[in-house]
């Protein structure tokens, strides 16, 4: 009896890893939600110096893509990110200042999936597109210090690991580095970059 039970357990284990580990070729939709760590923003210009530090924020994304086969996917993605600013170091000092930073982006992403005969899939990705970043700052009494925004070329790179529930549905965890080009904010310039961790789900259509 013990031998039969052990044999059945082994069969279940083997079958659980023999499922097709990737969705079918063709169109798909995906969504993801994650945590966003915004690097310190250095904003500088004539007579103006900011260093903005932020808390962990939230990042969201939806995409429409196509699996081309041969482990290659391409997709268009709309992404949004928001972070609270918890410290703003101004020229002359203003420790009670605060604010927020957000970005909206459209990116064309390219994926390469390392498929195998298990439900697990690793992938690498790169993307290019446009991003609009907005920065708002306030003093301790809530009076605006400044409000800035600009649109610039952006790119991202990353990788992740997914699990195929079946041929139609895949869940995944991924890391992305997101970086717009240097932004012009009036007479000042700003550097904006982020490290993001996502949980996502993908449905083949």
Secondary structure, DSSP 8 states (H G I E B T S, - for coil): -HHHHHHHHHHHHHHHT-S--S--SEEEEEEEEEEEEE--EEEEETTEEEEEEE--EEEEEEEEEEEEETTEEEEEEEEEEEEEEEEEEETT--TT-EEEEEEEEEEEEEEEEE--SSSEEEEEEEEEEEEEEEEEEE-TTS-EEEEEEEEEEEEEEEEEEEEESSSSEEEEEEEEEEEE--EEETTEEE--EEEEEEEEEEEE-
